[in-house]
């Protein structure tokens, strides 16, 4: 059985939040960071994510602002709320919950967020700076940043190792590959057009799976001792569950845990670290805006 990095994910997230809590509760606080979240529509998974983010903000002392818009809201309405938060000095981070409804242009909306408040790290300038050598973005996207934090805290060596990222989304796959490259790993990206994905993945010392396909990565894909971070969270039918379904990752945990050296569980793996990184980015933004070190 794999020694799980990542049965310890929650404790990693908790230990990451403790310094935030201390920083936000000094005897004489100089400011209170504010995080604004815009949710469009009524997707249950998005509502759950937003609820968890609000709960985490409350736990560490970050003030949360929330705007809920109907599924048929216009792009203009969303951008108008973003503009209000851009101009609000009490708001230090703005998050537009993805995915957005199909009739909206993600790029237009994400570009409207002030780069200095883009705590999700999705602004093209932030991604561009992440891709360039010798440049640092204002913010690193939260889930990839959380993946790297898990690897570092678990003592997984990255420099000189082979890493495979499965999936090339703008949210996780592409920035995760860029971060691994910055950490001096030799990185390959496996995607829907890749030939022989099993063969490529089997060479990896580190695997980050973020493709949104339940149990895609089987035990036969995995090099013995590899470290696996499973970002996927997919519902599969389960009549035995009260909800009628259960959540599984992109990696078949039962098979992978017999081969891997370390693996994240689903659920409860990467999610807590993603939220911890979001709060960390929000605090960093507030400190930068207030010129407070």
C-alpha positions in Angstrom: 0.0 0.0 0.0 1.3 3.5 -0.8 2.5 5.6 2.0 0.1 8.4 1.4 1.3 12.0 1.0 -1.7 12.6 1.1 -3.7 10.8 3.6 -2.0 13.8 5.3 -3.4 16.4 2.9 -5.8 17.9 5.5 -3.0 18.2 8.0 -0.8 19.9 5.3 -3.6 22.3 4.6 -4.2 23.0 8.3 -0.5 23.6 8.9 -0.5 26.1 5.9 -3.5 27.9 7.4 -2.1 28.3 10.9 0.4 31.0 9.9 -2.4 32.8 8.1 -4.5 32.7 11.2 -1.7 34.1 13.3 -0.9 36.8 10.7 -4.5 37.9 10.7 -5.0 37.9 14.5 -2.1 40.0 15.9 -2.8 42.1 19.0 -3.3 45.2 16.8 -4.3 44.2 13.3 -3.5 46.7 10.6 -6.0 45.5 8.1 -8.4 42.8 7.3 -8.1 41.1 4.0 -11.2 40.8 1.9 -12.1 38.1 -0.7 -15.0 38.6 -3.2 -16.5 35.6 -4.9 -18.9 35.8 -7.9 -21.0 32.7 -8.6 -23.2 32.5 -11.7 -25.8 29.8 -11.8 -26.8 27.0 -9.5 -24.4 24.2 -10.1 -24.2 22.1 -6.9 -20.5 21.5 -7.1 -19.8 25.3 -7.6 -22.1 26.1 -4.6 -20.2 23.6 -2.5 -16.8 25.1 -3.5 -18.0 28.6 -2.7 -19.5 27.5 0.7 -16.2 25.8 1.6 -14.2 28.9 0.7 -16.5 31.1 2.8 -16.1 28.8 5.7 -12.3 28.8 5.4 -12.3 32.6 5.2 -14.3 32.8 8.4 -11.9 30.4 10.1 -8.8 32.6 9.5 -10.4 36.0 9.7 -10.7 37.0 6.0 -13.8 39.0 5.2 -15.8 37.4 2.4 -18.1 39.1 -0.1 -20.4 37.0 -2.2 -22.4 37.8 -5.3 -24.9 35.1 -6.6 -26.2 35.7 -10.1 -28.8 33.5 -12.0 -27.8 31.2 -14.8 -29.1 33.6 -17.5 -27.2 36.6 -16.1 -25.5 38.6 -18.8 -21.7 38.9 -19.2 -22.1 42.7 -18.7 -23.7 42.1 -15.2 -20.7 39.9 -14.2 -18.2 42.4 -15.4 -20.1 45.3 -13.7 -19.7 43.4 -10.3 -16.0 42.8 -11.0 -15.5 46.5 -11.7 -17.1 47.3 -8.4 -14.8 45.0 -6.5 -11.8 46.2 -8.5 -12.5 49.7 -7.1 -13.3 48.6 -3.5 -10.3 49.1 -1.3 -11.6 46.6 1.3 -11.5 43.8 -1.3 -8.0 42.4 -2.0 -8.9 39.3 -4.0 -11.6 38.6 -6.6 -12.6 35.1 -7.6 -15.1 34.2 -10.4 -16.2 30.7 -9.8 -15.7 28.5 -12.9 -17.2 27.0 -15.0 -19.3 29.9 -16.2 -22.5 29.3 -18.2 -21.9 28.5 -21.9 -23.2 31.9 -23.2 -20.4 33.7 -21.4 -16.9 34.3 -22.7 -14.5 33.2 -19.9 -11.7 35.3 -21.3 -13.6 38.6 -21.3 -14.7 38.0 -17.7 -11.3 36.9 -16.3 -9.5 39.7 -18.1 -11.8 42.2 -16.3 -10.4 41.2 -12.9 -7.6 43.6 -11.8 -4.3 41.8 -12.1 -3.4 42.9 -8.5 -6.6 41.2 -7.2 -6.5 38.1 -9.4 -6.0 35.6 -6.5 -7.0 32.7 -8.7 -4.0 33.5 -11.0 -6.0 33.1 -14.2 -5.3 36.6 -15.7 -3.3 36.2 -19.0 -0.5 38.4 -17.6 -0.1 36.2 -14.5 0.0 33.0 -16.7 2.4 34.7 -19.1 4.8 35.7 -16.3 4.5 32.1 -14.9 5.7 30.8 -18.3 8.7 33.1 -18.6 12.1 32.4 -17.0 13.2 35.0 -14.5 9.7 36.4 -14.0 7.2 35.8 -11.2 3.5 36.2 -11.5 1.5 38.3 -9.0 -0.3 35.0 -8.1 0.1 31.3 -9.0 -3.2 29.4 -9.7 -4.4 27.9 -6.5 -4.7 24.2 -7.4 -1.3 23.8 -9.1 0.2 25.8 -6.3 -1.4 23.4 -3.8 0.0 20.4 -5.7 3.5 21.8 -5.5 3.1 22.5 -1.8 2.0 18.9 -1.2 5.1 17.6 -3.0 7.4 19.9 -1.1 5.9 19.2 2.3 6.0 15.5 1.6 9.7 15.6 0.8 9.2 14.5 -2.8 12.3 15.3 -4.8 11.4 17.2 -8.0 14.7 18.5 -9.4 15.9 16.2 -12.2 12.9 13.9 -11.9 10.5 12.9 -14.7 7.0 14.4 -14.2 3.9 13.8 -16.3 0.8 16.0 -16.1 -2.3 14.4 -17.5 -4.5 17.1 -18.8 -3.7 20.6 -20.3 -6.4 22.9 -19.0 -5.7 26.5 -18.3 -6.8 26.0 -14.7 -4.7 23.1 -13.6 -2.7 21.1 -16.3 -0.8 23.9 -18.1 0.2 25.9 -14.9 1.1 22.7 -13.1 3.4 21.7 -15.9 5.0 25.2 -15.8 5.5 25.0 -12.1 7.2 21.6 -12.3 9.4 22.9 -15.0 10.4 25.9 -12.9 11.3 23.4 -10.2 13.6 21.7 -12.7 11.7 18.6 -13.4 11.6 17.1 -16.9 8.0 17.5 -17.8 5.7 15.8 -20.3 2.0 16.6 -20.8 -0.4 13.8 -21.7 -3.7 14.9 -23.4 -6.5 13.5 -25.5 -4.4 13.4 -28.6 -1.4 11.7 -27.0 -0.4 8.4 -28.5 0.6 5.7 -25.9 -0.3 7.7 -22.8 0.2 4.6 -20.6 3.8 4.3 -21.8 4.6 7.9 -21.3 3.0 8.0 -17.8 4.8 4.8 -16.7 8.1 6.7 -17.0 7.1 9.3 -14.5 8.4 9.8 -11.0 5.7 12.3 -10.4 2.2 12.2 -11.8 -0.4 15.0 -11.6 -3.7 13.8 -13.0 -6.2 16.6 -13.9 -8.3 15.5 -16.8 -11.8 14.8 -15.3 -12.2 11.2 -16.4 -13.1 8.8 -13.6 -10.4 6.1 -12.9 -8.6 6.8 -16.2 -5.1 6.1 -14.7 -4.8 2.4 -13.9 -2.2 0.6 -11.8 -0.5 -0.6 -15.0 0.2 3.1 -16.0 2.3 3.7 -12.8 6.0 3.3 -12.2 6.6 1.6 -8.8 7.3 4.2 -6.1 5.9 7.2 -8.1 4.2 10.1 -6.3 0.7 10.8 -7.6 -1.4 13.8 -7.1 -5.0 13.2 -8.2 -6.8 16.5 -8.9 -9.9 14.8 -10.5 -13.2 14.7 -8.7 -15.8 12.7 -10.6 -19.2 11.4 -9.6 -19.9 7.7 -10.3 -23.1 5.9 -9.7 -23.3 4.1 -6.4 -26.7 2.7 -5.3 -25.3 2.0 -1.9 -24.6 5.7 -1.3 -27.4 7.8 0.2 -26.7 10.3 -2.6 -26.8 7.7 -5.3 -23.2 8.4 -6.3 -19.7 8.6 -4.9 -16.7 10.7 -5.8 -13.6 9.2 -7.4 -10.5 10.7 -8.9 -8.9 10.4 -12.3 -6.6 7.7 -10.8 -8.0 4.3 -9.9 -7.0 4.5 -6.2 -7.4 0.8 -5.4 -4.9 -0.2 -8.2 -2.6 2.8 -7.9 -2.1 2.6 -4.1 -0.6 -0.9 -4.6 2.1 0.5 -6.9 2.7 4.2 -6.0 5.0 5.5 -3.3 2.5 8.2 -2.4 -1.0 9.2 -3.6 -3.6 11.7 -2.7 -7.1 10.5 -1.8 -10.3 11.7 -3.5 -12.2 13.4 -2.0 -10.2 15.2 0.7 -6.9 15.4 -1.1 -6.1 18.4 -3.2 -9.2 20.4 -2.3 -8.2 21.5 1.1 -4.8 22.7 -0.2 -6.5 24.6 -3.0 -8.5 26.6 -0.5 -5.4 27.1 1.7 -3.5 28.6 -1.3 -6.5 30.8 -2.2 -6.4 32.3 1.3 -2.6 32.6 1.2 -2.9 34.5 -2.1 -5.5 36.8 -0.7 -3.3 37.6 2.3 -0.4 38.3 0.0 -2.5 40.6 -2.1 -3.6 42.6 1.0 -0.1 42.9 2.2 1.1 44.1 -1.2 -1.7 46.6 -1.5 -1.1 47.9 2.0 2.7 47.8 1.5 2.9 45.7 4.6 5.7 43.1 4.9 
